[in-house]
Structures are given as structure tokens and as C-alpha cells.
Amino acid sequence: MGAKRTKARPGEGEKLRGEILRAADDLLGEAGTDEALTLRAVARRTGVSTPSVYAHFPSRDALLEAVCLRVWDELAHRMREHAAEVSDPMRALSRCARVYARFALDHPVQYRVLLMRPSGGSSPGAVACFRHLADATAACVRAGILRGEPESLAMGLWSAMHGCVSLLIAQPGFDWPEEPEALIDTVIRMAGLGTALACRVPREAIPPSAELAADLDRLATTWTMGAEGPR
């Protein structure tokens, strides 16, 4: 329990707000669930009265969203950093997807709160996540690797990644591969290569299975792996 504080002096409001967010973040990390986060518990941890917390966050949901959004700045930084390491747009998109998946698994409580609960409107967390992938997708469209409307393509890619990490988070007891990166890699390859092919093929084109398999086998033999490997 935090020590009782003296009344804040003018200009200390932002400092207290930061302390409230840190206390809330600590509670989430310790409990592993957002159920432990209450305004009263945060007030005790911070050493202030519950009304003092209300002065900065009008509801538990407002505080919960604010503390979870703090980690999204880190996601943006990681995505930019990893994508900047390669010049190839498709590989940059692939790296963004891997960072996204790893980040979600490293912050499961925040991910559940921002992206796995019903929302009456656009969640700031969802908007931020989508924008990262949409920007990387747009670069692939500009380079001619993908064809179509960038945001529509990004929605499909995002749906694949979200589905993968949501299952890993929500169903930890399922018989997943020992290393989840193996599954993540498979989903990214399926989504990326599948999108690159699908955006070139008319929707009504459904070739016979044997013909499709033979064509894809011929295509695969023409590809060579670059110095960085498949990523």
C-alpha cells in the first residue's frame, strides 16, 4: 500500500497522472488480468484518495484503456525499428507482422483489453495497430508487389495476424507448437504470399486442384532464396 500523500501543488497534476498509470500497470502485470484493476486499488497503490484518481480518469474503463495504450507507443517504435533494417517492402511488411505478433504475446493483458473485447466504437489501440500494418502494406502496393486498395489489403493481413495471436492468448491450453514463432511464421507466409497471389487472380477464377498444384510447383522452382532467407 502506498504512503499517504500531501495535497498536490499546482503543476503536479501530470506527475500524479503518470504515477497513477504506473501503479495501474504494476497491478495488471502482477495479476495477469484486468479484473484486479479498480480505481480504489490504484488509489491505495499510489497513496491518494479514490476521488483523486477520478479527477484524472472518470471511470475504470478510461483508466484501463489509458494504461494499456501506453505500451502501444513501444509497438510503434519496434515496428519502425525492425522495418527500417530492410529495404525490401515485402520483407519490411513481414517484419512488422512478426513484431506485432510477438508484442501481443508479450503483453497479453493489454492486447485482450484493447483488441479482444466488444467495443462500441473504434478503439484507439485497434486504430494504432491497423495503421502500422496499413503503412507497410501501402509500401508494397507502391512497389507493385501487392495490387489493390492498401487499406483493404491491410485489413485482410491484420485479420490473419489478430486471429493467430488471439487464439494463442485465449486458448493457452491448446496443443500449440512448443515455440509459437513456428505458427506465427506459417501464418505470416500464408497471409503475405496468399495476398500477393490472390490480388492478381480474378475472384471467379477457380482452377482445378491438379492444375493449380502443378502451376504453383513450377512457380516455386523459379524462386531463389535471398541472403536474408525467407523473412
Stockholm file with secondary structure:
# STOCKHOLM 1.0

chainA/1-231         MGAKRTKARPGEGEKLRGEILRAADDLLGEAGTDEALTLRAVARRTGVSTPSVYAHFPSRDALLEAVCLRVWDELAHRMREHAAEVSDPMRALSRCARVYARFALDHPVQYRVLLMRPSGGSSPGAVACFRHLADATAACVRAGILRGEPESLAMGLWSAMHGCVSLLIAQPGFDWPEEPEALIDTVIRMAGLGTALACRVPREAIPPSAELAADLDRLATTWTMGAEGPR
#=GR chainA/1-231 SS CCCCCCCCCTTCHHHHHHHHHHHHHHHHHHHSSGGGCCHHHHHHHHTSCHHHHHTTCSSHHHHHHHHHHHHHHHHHHHHHHHHTTCCCHHHHHHHHHHHHHHHHHHSHHHHHHHHSSCCSSCCHHHHHHHHHHHHHHHHHHHTTSSCSCHHHHHHHHHHHHHHHHHHHHHCTTSCCCSSHHHHHHHHHHHHHHHHHHHTTSCTTCCCCHHHHHHHHHHHHHHCCCCTTTTC
#=GC SS_cons         CCCCCCCCCTTCHHHHHHHHHHHHHHHHHHHSSGGGCCHHHHHHHHTSCHHHHHTTCSSHHHHHHHHHHHHHHHHHHHHHHHHTTCCCHHHHHHHHHHHHHHHHHHSHHHHHHHHSSCCSSCCHHHHHHHHHHHHHHHHHHHTTSSCSCHHHHHHHHHHHHHHHHHHHHHCTTSCCCSSHHHHHHHHHHHHHHHHHHHTTSCTTCCCCHHHHHHHHHHHHHHCCCCTTTTC
//
